[in-house]
Amino acid sequence: MSALPRLSSSLRPSLFAPIRRTSALRSYHIQSKPSAEKGRTEPQYKYKFLEGNPTVGIVGCPFSGGQGRTGVDLAPNKLISAGLVDQLSSLGWEVHYNSQEKFIDIPYNPIPTSSPSAPENGTEINERSGKKVQRLPDEDIGKMKKPRLVSAVNREVSKEVEEIAKKGWLPLTLGGDHSLAMGTVSGTKAKYPDACLIWVDAHADINTPDTTDSGNLHGCPVSFLLGLEGTDVTPFNEWLKPCLKPEEIVYIGLRDVDGPEKEILKKHGIKAFSMHHVDKFGIGKVVEMALDHVNPDRSKPIHLSYDVDALDPMVAPSTGTPVRGGLTFREGHYITEALAETGCLVSVDIMEVNPSLLDPSSVEKTVAAGCSLARASLGETLL
């Protein structure tokens, strides 16, 4: 099966495409190995921190609980249905992808409205696994919305990412909203304590439970990872410990930052490159400066957390919080290409694709961009 060309907006179903989360389906495990017939037999670059045959473990987390818009939970299946597994194996990677029950069978996860097994007493039969799942209330804690659900899902994501990383594989997490970075980054840090974090986003996502106006936790993951004031709260402190230092993170693409977030960035000396810097210096220089800050010798593992709203809405329109004046298609992809060239990538997040927003053409364009960013992170080149 051939991979899609990066620039193609023509998405075709993969033979590996899973069925939507509300459909009956047994647990599954997808595996695809590289071959000369598919494309490359090994990746373009050597990923120096991985072990054994180059392998990517896809973590598909259909989660929208960190913010108010539904639909972002549909993104993992949409990206897989677009042929992502085939595309990555054609780049020389062995690919593994598991079913998503562990993220869905969470007591605080609302029953899907389309679920045929949703009774009035709050107990649901998962049509895939046959398990009974008791759905529990998840009242606000302070300003935080759905705190128990966000914490529980991220705890499972952290375990999954850590397990994949400790196999010597590269975890590729498909969100889902960006609150999931609490789980992905903490999971990466469990394997690579010295890993640095490159956060590509229109937003800083560094509000604390005290400074957030909306209460949506997809705007807070970085503050929890840093252990900022106000984040030592139940239920997160039951499992999530501060694992990131201010000097270990750098932002690229910021252009919609709340006032309290600006104060936090300045107070803690966190390096951030806004779209002003991209305009002033060019994306090549910005990426070089970002790497020089967090990884000057190119000797540390890199976790890339990429929110597609970093891209301009003309490039990725189907996302929950689009902001005009973003990265062009090429600027957005240069970041992933340059990081792949370092050989230091150990974990990648592709977040905030929302297939329920706008028209089919916009959805197709955004899904294509998400797949393309994943491929570029794993070594796809223009020549």
C-alpha positions in Angstrom: 0.0 0.0 0.0 1.5 3.3 -1.0 1.8 6.3 1.2 0.0 9.6 0.4 2.2 12.3 -1.0 2.6 15.0 1.6 1.0 17.8 -0.5 -2.0 15.7 -1.5 -5.3 16.7 0.0 -6.8 13.5 -1.3 -7.5 11.3 1.7 -8.3 7.6 1.2 -9.4 5.1 3.8 -6.7 2.7 5.1 -7.2 -1.0 5.3 -6.3 -0.5 8.9 -8.9 2.2 9.6 -10.6 1.6 13.0 -14.4 2.1 13.4 -15.7 5.1 15.3 -15.6 4.8 19.0 -19.3 4.4 19.5 -19.5 1.4 17.2 -19.2 -2.2 18.3 -15.7 -3.5 17.9 -13.5 -5.9 19.8 -10.1 -4.8 21.0 -7.5 -4.7 18.3 -3.8 -4.3 17.7 -2.5 -3.0 14.4 1.0 -3.7 13.2 2.7 -2.6 10.0 6.3 -3.3 9.0 8.3 -1.4 6.4 9.2 -3.0 3.1 10.8 -2.1 -0.2 7.4 -2.5 -1.8 5.9 0.2 0.5 8.9 2.6 0.3 11.9 2.9 2.5 13.1 0.0 4.7 14.5 2.3 7.3 13.9 5.9 8.2 15.7 8.8 6.5 17.5 9.8 9.8 18.9 7.9 12.7 16.9 8.6 15.8 19.8 8.1 18.2 17.9 7.6 21.5 15.6 4.8 20.2 16.5 1.1 20.5 16.3 -1.8 18.1 14.4 -1.5 14.8 13.0 2.0 14.4 9.4 1.6 15.8 6.7 4.1 16.4 3.9 3.3 18.9 0.8 5.3 18.1 -1.3 6.4 21.1 -4.7 7.5 19.8 -6.6 9.2 22.6 -10.2 10.3 21.6 -10.5 12.9 24.2 -12.2 16.3 24.3 -12.7 16.8 28.1 -10.0 19.5 28.5 -12.2 22.1 26.6 -15.8 22.8 25.7 -16.0 21.7 22.0 -16.8 18.1 21.2 -15.4 16.6 18.0 -11.7 16.8 18.8 -12.2 13.2 20.2 -12.8 12.1 16.6 -9.4 13.1 15.4 -7.4 9.9 16.2 -9.7 7.7 14.1 -9.8 10.3 11.4 -6.0 10.5 11.1 -5.7 6.7 11.1 -8.5 6.4 8.5 -6.6 8.8 6.3 -3.9 6.2 6.0 -1.4 7.3 8.6 -0.2 3.8 9.6 0.6 3.0 6.0 2.3 6.3 5.5 4.6 5.9 8.4 5.6 2.3 7.5 6.4 3.5 4.0 9.0 5.9 5.7 10.8 2.9 7.1 9.1 2.6 10.5 7.5 -0.4 12.1 4.2 0.9 13.4 2.0 -0.4 16.3 -1.4 1.0 17.2 -3.7 -0.3 19.9 -7.4 0.1 20.4 -8.6 2.9 22.7 -10.6 1.2 25.4 -8.3 2.2 28.3 -9.0 5.9 27.5 -12.8 5.4 27.0 -13.5 3.2 30.0 -12.9 6.0 32.5 -15.6 6.4 35.2 -15.8 10.2 34.7 -16.0 10.0 30.9 -19.5 11.0 29.8 -21.6 8.4 28.0 -21.5 9.1 24.2 -24.9 10.4 23.3 -25.0 8.0 20.4 -24.3 5.0 22.6 -27.1 2.4 22.3 -26.2 1.1 25.8 -26.6 4.3 27.8 -29.2 3.6 30.5 -30.6 6.1 32.9 -28.7 4.9 35.9 -25.3 6.0 34.5 -23.9 2.5 33.9 -22.8 1.8 30.3 -21.9 -1.5 28.6 -18.9 -0.8 26.4 -19.9 -2.4 23.1 -16.3 -3.2 22.3 -15.0 -4.7 25.5 -18.3 -5.9 27.1 -17.2 -4.2 30.3 -19.7 -2.3 32.6 -18.5 1.2 33.2 -20.0 3.3 36.0 -20.2 6.9 34.9 -19.6 9.2 37.9 -20.2 13.0 38.3 -17.3 15.3 37.8 -18.1 18.6 39.4 -15.9 21.7 39.1 -13.0 22.0 41.5 -12.5 25.8 41.9 -12.4 27.0 38.3 -11.3 23.7 36.9 -13.8 22.0 34.6 -13.9 18.2 34.4 -10.8 17.8 36.6 -11.3 14.2 37.5 -11.8 13.2 33.9 -8.8 15.1 32.7 -6.7 13.7 35.4 -7.8 10.1 34.9 -7.3 10.1 31.2 -3.9 11.8 31.4 -2.8 9.3 34.0 -3.6 6.5 31.5 -1.9 8.4 28.6 1.2 8.9 30.8 1.4 5.1 31.5 0.9 4.3 27.8 3.6 6.8 26.6 6.0 5.6 29.3 5.5 2.0 28.3 6.1 2.7 24.6 9.2 4.8 25.4 10.7 2.2 27.6 10.5 -0.3 24.8 12.9 1.9 22.9 10.1 3.0 20.5 8.9 6.5 19.7 5.4 7.4 21.0 3.3 9.3 18.6 0.2 10.6 20.4 -2.8 11.7 18.4 -5.2 13.9 20.3 -7.6 14.8 21.4 -7.2 18.2 23.1 -3.9 19.6 24.3 -4.6 18.9 28.0 -3.3 15.4 27.1 0.3 16.8 27.2 0.2 16.4 30.9 0.2 12.7 30.2 2.5 12.6 27.1 5.2 14.8 28.5 5.2 13.1 32.0 5.3 9.7 30.3 8.3 10.8 28.1 10.1 12.2 31.2 9.7 8.9 33.0 12.0 7.4 30.4 14.1 10.4 29.5 14.4 12.7 32.6 16.7 15.1 30.7 14.3 15.5 27.7 13.5 19.0 26.6 10.2 20.1 25.3 9.4 22.1 22.1 5.9 23.4 22.2 4.4 24.6 18.9 1.2 26.4 19.5 -0.7 29.6 19.0 -1.3 29.5 22.8 1.0 29.2 25.7 -1.3 26.7 27.6 0.4 27.8 30.9 -2.5 29.2 32.9 -2.8 27.8 36.4 -6.0 26.6 38.1 -6.0 30.1 39.7 -5.3 32.3 36.6 -7.5 30.5 34.0 -10.6 32.4 33.0 -12.4 29.6 31.2 -11.5 26.7 33.5 -10.7 24.6 30.5 -7.7 22.5 31.3 -6.4 22.4 27.8 -5.1 25.9 28.6 -3.2 24.7 31.6 -1.0 21.6 30.9 2.4 23.4 31.0 1.7 24.9 34.4 1.1 21.4 35.8 4.2 19.9 34.2 6.3 22.8 35.7 4.6 22.5 39.1 3.7 26.1 39.3 1.8 27.7 42.2 -1.7 26.4 42.4 -1.2 23.1 40.5 -0.6 21.0 43.6 -4.2 20.0 43.7 -6.3 16.9 43.9 -6.7 14.8 41.8 -3.6 15.7 39.8 -1.2 15.6 42.7 -2.1 11.9 43.2 0.0 11.0 40.2 1.5 14.0 38.4 4.7 15.4 39.9 6.5 18.4 38.5 8.8 17.0 35.8 9.8 20.0 33.7 12.1 22.9 34.4 11.6 26.3 32.9 14.8 26.1 31.0 13.7 22.8 29.4 10.8 24.2 27.4 10.7 26.6 24.4 7.7 27.8 22.5 7.3 28.5 18.8 4.4 30.2 17.1 2.7 32.0 20.0 0.2 34.8 19.1 -2.7 34.5 21.5 -1.3 34.6 25.1 -3.4 35.7 28.1 -2.1 38.5 30.4 -1.4 36.2 33.3 0.4 33.8 31.0 2.7 36.6 29.8 3.5 37.3 33.5 4.3 33.6 34.1 6.6 33.4 31.1 8.5 36.5 32.2 8.6 35.5 35.9 10.1 32.1 35.1 12.4 33.2 32.3 10.7 30.8 29.8 11.9 31.2 26.2 9.2 31.9 23.8 9.2 32.7 20.1 6.0 34.4 18.9 4.9 34.9 15.3 6.6 38.3 15.6 10.0 36.5 15.9 9.1 34.2 13.0 8.3 37.3 10.9 11.5 39.1 12.0 14.1 36.3 11.8 12.5 33.6 9.6 11.5 30.2 10.7 15.0 28.7 10.1 16.6 31.1 12.5 13.8 30.7 15.1 14.2 26.9 15.1 18.0 27.2 15.4 17.6 29.6 18.4 15.0 27.4 20.0 17.2 24.4 19.8 20.3 26.4 21.0 18.3 27.3 24.1 17.0 23.9 25.2 19.5 21.6 23.5 22.6 23.5 22.5 24.8 20.4 21.9 21.9 18.5 20.3 22.6 15.8 22.9 19.3 15.7 24.8 16.1 13.9 23.8 13.4 16.1 22.4 9.6 15.8 23.0 7.7 17.7 20.3 4.2 18.8 21.3 2.4 20.3 18.3 -1.0 21.9 18.4 -2.3 22.3 14.8 -3.7 25.8 15.7 -0.1 26.9 15.4 -0.7 26.8 11.7 -2.7 29.6 10.1 -6.4 28.8 9.8 -5.9 28.9 6.0 -3.7 25.8 6.4 -5.6 24.1 9.3 -9.1 25.5 9.7 -10.8 22.7 11.5 -9.4 23.3 15.0 -11.1 24.5 18.1 -9.3 27.8 18.8 -8.0 29.1 15.4 -6.0 32.4 15.4 -5.2 34.3 12.3 -1.6 35.2 11.4 -0.2 31.7 12.1 2.5 29.5 10.6 2.4 28.8 6.8 2.3 25.2 5.6 6.0 25.3 4.9 7.0 27.1 8.2 5.0 24.6 10.2 6.6 21.7 8.4 10.1 23.1 8.6 10.0 22.9 12.4 9.2 19.1 12.2 11.8 18.5 9.5 14.5 20.4 11.4 13.8 18.4 14.6 13.9 15.2 12.7 17.3 16.1 11.3 18.7 16.4 14.8 18.0 12.7 15.4 16.9 13.7 19.0 13.2 13.2 18.7 11.8 10.6 21.2 8.1 11.6 21.4 5.7 13.5 19.2 2.2 14.9 19.9 -0.3 16.0 17.2 -3.1 17.8 19.0 -6.4 19.7 18.4 -7.5 18.5 15.0 -11.3 18.7 15.2 -13.1 16.9 12.3 -16.5 18.1 13.4 -15.8 21.8 12.6 -16.5 23.5 9.3 -17.1 21.9 5.9 -15.7 18.6 4.6 -13.0 20.4 2.6 -11.7 22.2 5.7 -11.7 18.9 7.6 -9.8 17.2 4.9 -7.3 20.0 4.7 -6.7 19.9 8.5 -6.5 16.1 8.7 -4.0 16.1 5.8 -1.9 18.7 7.6 -1.9 16.6 10.8 -0.8 13.5 8.9 1.8 15.5 7.1 3.3 16.9 10.3 3.5 13.4 11.7 5.3 12.2 8.6 7.7 15.1 8.6 8.6 14.4 12.3 9.4 10.9 11.3 11.7 11.7 8.5 9.7 12.5 5.4 11.7 14.9 3.2 10.8 16.9 0.1 13.6 15.3 -2.0 
